Amino acid sequence: MTAPLDPKPAATGALALETLELTKRFGSFTAMDAVSLTVAAGSVHALLGENGAGKSTLVKCVAGSQRPESGSVLIDGREHDIASPVVARALGIGMVYQHFTLAPGMNVAENLLLAGGRTPALIDWKKERAALSTFLKTTPFKLDLDATPAGLAAGEKQKLELLKQLYLKPRLLILDEPTSVLTPQEADEVLAYVRAVARRGECTVLMITHKFREVMAYADEVTVLRRGRRVHGARVAATTPEQLAQAMIGESAAGASSIVAEGSAAPRAATAASAVIALQVEGLSALGDRGMLAVQGLSLNVRQGEILGIAGVSGNGQRELVEALVGQRPRAAGTVRVAGVPYRARRSENRVLQLRALPEEPLRNACVGALSVAQNMALRDFDEAPLKRGWLRFDAWRERARAWIEEYGVKTRGENAPIASLSGGNVQRAVLARELAGTIQVLIAANPVFGLDFAAVAEIHARLLQVRAKGGAVLLISEDLDELLELSDRIAVMSEGRIVFETPAAGADRRLIGSHMGGGHHDALPQAA
């Protein structure tokens, strides 16, 4: 009797990926329309596009978490039906998702071992930890095998997500916004490492990003999707950020260039040191959700006609700072003044002192989802003339809402539609219309463009610059350093609840800022002028 042949060993090394006319629909909506894409083996391929362009749908079809209606996925020239993530993993496809998928109750070693999907009933931990330690020595990322995700910073969690996939030696590594929570140094470290892995022929990299700097510095080729279709593809060496922006938004090159060319700066305000301090924060402290100090003795000043950008890795007290400033979180200590007047974040003070806010996640923090667009637009001044004259004038609410909808380009079924029925960008436009109406002395904006598409980002940035140009003071909190460098006059870095560094934005050293963001310097900065 002939012994059965051994199964064919799994292929190793970088694979070539090709999609042919790949189409995916959700009901009547076509999320991906006949997309053909070629990714060379051993290359780093960037995927660009606005929100809703079909990027995530495409990679999820390749990774097996979604099934296309039609079209084909070819691995090394051979068609495969990737029916599930298990099938994708067997083919050597690994994906690092935008949101963390770590097991919170398990340590780093257990998370790495669990990622393999073949955990034995009895684990030889001495052997496994030795193998993991050896693996970590081949990477630039230093993580404690006994640490749990709860004790890791956001950047460390992102590195662990990447390590989970690299430990499996994927032939194709898909990265979905891999640097969104990393400092500039960490982003360069991660992308340089995966590029080196690709250069060695160990895997191919397909990366979704919205940062032109990362595309130009680390990718070999780039593909642009718009409204579910492939509209542009080129070798990175043969294209420019302006051309990519044009492809993304479908506008003229001049218009695209005016919206964004990564790293370009808006005209700086000529803010004199003698300008009036519009917002003054002194010794502000606030507790976090777990009862520990999240903001610790923080002080800052923002002058009229100035944008002060607050940089920092997520989770260093930025959210608690904003909530303490606008009245969503109690202040444990410290004072806040607007134009020299004590400010306790009361609605009446907002009106008199002309302070406005653009919070993160506006649908949750600045709207009542079940109320109409017109009603939400009236939340700030519904009890004032001309919206009230002895009684509430609902016709005036609707009339003004229609005008704002047109002015701000809010896409809605009408002013009576529930605001929760709008897309994220249109909710933000509606909130902008309300918050930017009239004279503004201080504007607090927290991640105002997070998750929005390219055109919406450009529009909101322009509105912030208009507030500055009219003499308003803007406190801009953002996790995107490129956004801060583009818009701000000064940048302050927040780490562990304190301001630890400050610099003029013009000519700022990105790596020095990143060093402070990453906790490379621990002494809090004295009160800035």
Disulfide bonds with the S-S distance in Angstrom:
none
